[in-house]
């Protein structure tokens, strides 16, 4: 699309994110909440809504909702009611969904995202509410029929609805990345979009720059990765602008994203709220969330990514890049926190985790939780280098792999066994350096005459003569001292 045409329009985007909660049981029944079970095994008469059955509220869902609300700075509603949202799909066994309509548990709040110019932007939240998931219709197993798996029906969800504050597909990408990171830090959702535990619908419209009214919004569904959300938005922006330029009317509709073709396809006209015939859920009592309960939940919350980022950049003097890498994954951040409890060499700790540790994890396909070396042991390795007893290269090439194989062995003892303790005794180093001078008389004369570029040559000879055990700092200082004495 021509840039001059694209620049005439402003894009308005709001995202609706559904996060499946990591509770042991479902939202309103004791059925197991588990991904990957055999189809239609994690169900009961309560999940299926058989006559005479009654739902019972899962208190963990409330706790998780309060956690997320606090993390986003949202207002927690003291009194809430549930509603029935009526619609008819093959995978909705009750014919309605239990949700929150007029009294969501959280309102307002914000998600802070990085912008393309390196600054920050606040994306407002309209609401976060609790509801249950539907089952799953499967269209690609049987050639003639659609199969229905109701295991997912009744799974507890939090729906996170943003204000229409997002203006680019990159901002949408950053917003979803931050939401996923947040729910993972809080241990309320695994954030796996490929498995459907985190799902996103995008509401997209375009309007002329400066226009007071929003354009007609189009909802796009069925995007199974953050990257595909970004791709779908990009396609939809261009499609809508081209249509408006041609004088066509944008239909308010729901569209599906075809990831293979990179296009959106019309599914149905968009339902209005009154199509769902909301009415109060008669079988669930109202919920009261008081300040005492909120403070109890707050006291159990972990440090969040933004808090840790500020700590690492301000208290530990790490770069924004380093802090961003360390806080991107909760398990890595927790490991780094553990290492810094045993050493104050924060930069070295960051470098080891982002370097040798992550390289080992990637090479073996492991997660941070699978890493065998304890935080205390890695800190001991770092302190051994800092004390000058072991060189960084020897630690990386020999000590680190040995520690992988024997993670409980005393680090200093392992270094001695490997014969990599650096020689820093002055008398021993002096003998080695004088021997190098004697073996290289012409280079020694040139070095003595002021050819300082030979320092590297002599250090190489010293390391070779010492079997790589000479302390480079001590050896370098003594080398300069002895050459002056010749």
Buried (B, 14 or more C-beta within 10 A) or exposed (E): EEEEEEEBBBBBBBBBBBBBBBBEBBBBBEBBBEBEEEBBEBBBEBBBBEEEBEBBBBEBBBBBBBBBBBBBBBEBBEEBBBBBBBEEEEBBBBEBBBBBBEBBBBBBBBBBBBEEEEEEBEBBBBBBBBBBBBBBEBEEEEEEEEBBBBBBBBBBBBBBBBBBBBBBBBBBBBBBBBBBBBBBBBEBBBBBBEEBBBBBBBBBBBBEEEEEEBBBBBBBBBBBBBEBBBBBBBBBBBBBBEBBEEEEEBEBBBBBBBBEEEBBEEBEEBEEEEEBEBEEBEEBEEBEBEEEBBEEBEEEBBBBBBEBBEBBBEEBEBEEEBBBBBBBBBEBBBBBBBBBEBBEBBEBBBBBBBEBBBEBBEEEEEEBEEBEBBBEBBBBBBBBBBEEBBBBEBBBEBBBEBBBEBEEBEBBEBBEBBEBBBBBEEEEBBEBBEEBBEEBEEBBEBBBEEEEEBBEBBBEBBBEBBEBBBBBEBBBEBBEEBBEEE
